[in-house]
Amino acid sequence: NLAGGTIQGNKQPVIPGTSIHTRGTTGAAVWGTIIASSGNGIKQYVTGVSIVIDSGTVDVAVTNIGIGGSTGAGVLERGIFPQGGGIRAAYDPAMVSGTGGTIAYWLGGAGTVDVKVDYWQAA
């Protein structure tokens, strides 16, 4: 029972996110998948990316790739970082892949990289 109050309905549900972490070591240019294709009709919603260089100097890109003719492909974060360097980015609103999207990384140079992606999947 509200006395003279206002109710506001949020049409966008709150969805708990998940974090996934991967470590890559490279001495050449390589691609890798962080989050595999989400499936037909499902999108990846990315709310954050963290890149930390453990050793070496590495050119790193984390990409939000839409596949199967979808839209939304692009680079989420990219940079050339020395040992101990990196970047942390938060997205509000979330970055959305195309339907059936894949989150991937590209590494160039030589070194070891930790990449963490905060995300959820939904239609």
C-alpha positions as CSV (number, residue, x, y, z in Angstrom):
1,N,0.0,0.0,0.0
2,L,1.6,3.2,-1.2
3,A,0.4,6.6,0.1
4,G,1.0,9.2,-2.6
5,G,4.0,7.4,-4.1
6,T,5.1,6.6,-7.6
7,I,5.9,3.2,-9.0
8,Q,8.2,2.9,-12.0
9,G,8.5,-0.4,-13.9
10,N,11.8,-1.3,-15.4
11,K,11.2,-3.2,-18.6
12,Q,14.8,-4.4,-18.8
13,P,15.3,-7.3,-16.3
14,V,18.3,-7.4,-14.2
15,I,20.4,-10.3,-15.3
16,P,23.3,-11.6,-13.2
17,G,26.5,-11.6,-15.1
18,T,29.3,-14.1,-15.4
19,S,33.1,-13.6,-15.6
20,I,35.4,-15.7,-17.7
21,H,39.2,-15.6,-17.5
22,T,41.8,-16.8,-19.9
23,R,45.6,-16.7,-20.1
24,G,47.4,-16.6,-23.4
25,T,51.1,-16.9,-24.1
26,T,52.4,-15.9,-27.5
27,G,55.6,-15.5,-29.5
28,A,53.7,-14.8,-32.7
29,A,50.3,-13.5,-33.9
30,V,47.4,-15.8,-32.7
31,W,43.6,-15.8,-32.4
32,G,41.7,-17.5,-29.6
33,T,38.1,-17.9,-28.5
34,I,37.1,-16.6,-25.1
35,I,33.3,-17.2,-25.3
36,A,32.1,-19.6,-28.1
37,S,29.2,-18.8,-30.3
38,S,26.1,-18.2,-28.2
39,G,23.8,-20.0,-30.6
40,N,21.0,-19.1,-32.9
41,G,18.9,-16.1,-31.6
42,I,21.2,-15.5,-28.5
43,K,23.5,-12.5,-28.1
44,Q,26.5,-11.8,-25.8
45,Y,26.1,-8.8,-23.5
46,V,29.5,-7.6,-22.4
47,T,29.7,-5.3,-19.4
48,G,33.5,-5.3,-18.8
49,V,36.9,-6.3,-20.2
50,S,40.2,-6.5,-18.3
51,I,43.6,-7.0,-19.9
52,V,46.8,-7.4,-17.8
53,I,50.2,-8.2,-19.3
54,D,52.1,-10.7,-17.1
55,S,55.3,-10.7,-19.2
56,G,56.7,-9.2,-22.3
57,T,55.2,-6.6,-24.5
58,V,52.0,-7.7,-26.2
59,D,49.6,-6.2,-28.8
60,V,46.1,-7.4,-27.5
61,A,42.7,-7.1,-29.0
62,V,39.4,-8.4,-27.5
63,T,36.7,-8.6,-30.1
64,N,33.0,-8.9,-30.2
65,I,32.4,-10.9,-33.4
66,G,29.0,-11.4,-34.8
67,I,28.8,-14.5,-37.0
68,G,26.2,-15.9,-39.4
69,G,25.5,-12.6,-41.1
70,S,24.7,-10.8,-37.8
71,T,25.7,-7.2,-36.9
72,G,27.7,-5.9,-34.0
73,A,31.2,-7.1,-34.9
74,G,34.0,-4.9,-33.5
75,V,36.9,-4.4,-31.2
76,L,36.0,-4.0,-27.5
77,E,39.5,-3.1,-26.4
78,R,42.9,-3.0,-28.0
79,G,46.4,-1.8,-27.2
80,I,50.1,-2.6,-27.0
81,F,51.0,-2.9,-23.4
82,P,54.3,-3.6,-21.6
83,Q,54.7,-6.0,-18.7
84,G,52.5,-4.9,-15.8
85,G,50.4,-2.7,-18.1
86,G,46.9,-3.2,-19.4
87,I,43.4,-1.7,-19.4
88,R,40.1,-2.2,-17.5
89,A,36.9,-1.0,-19.3
90,A,33.3,-1.1,-18.1
91,Y,30.4,-0.7,-20.5
92,D,27.0,0.7,-19.4
93,P,24.9,0.0,-21.3
94,A,26.4,-3.4,-22.2
95,M,28.1,-4.0,-25.6
96,V,26.0,-6.4,-27.6
97,S,27.2,-8.9,-30.1
98,G,25.2,-10.0,-33.1
99,T,23.0,-13.1,-32.8
100,G,25.3,-16.1,-32.5
101,G,28.2,-13.8,-31.4
102,T,31.6,-14.9,-30.3
103,I,34.0,-13.1,-28.0
104,A,37.6,-13.6,-29.1
105,Y,41.2,-12.3,-28.6
106,W,44.1,-11.6,-30.8
107,L,47.7,-11.5,-29.5
108,G,50.8,-10.2,-31.2
109,G,54.3,-9.8,-30.0
110,A,55.8,-12.0,-27.2
111,G,54.5,-12.4,-23.7
112,T,51.8,-13.7,-21.4
113,V,48.4,-12.0,-21.1
114,D,45.5,-12.4,-18.7
115,V,42.1,-11.4,-20.2
116,K,38.8,-11.3,-18.2
117,V,35.4,-10.7,-19.7
118,D,32.2,-9.9,-17.7
119,Y,29.1,-10.9,-19.7
120,W,25.8,-12.6,-19.9
121,Q,23.8,-14.3,-22.8
122,A,20.2,-13.6,-23.7
123,A,17.9,-13.2,-26.7
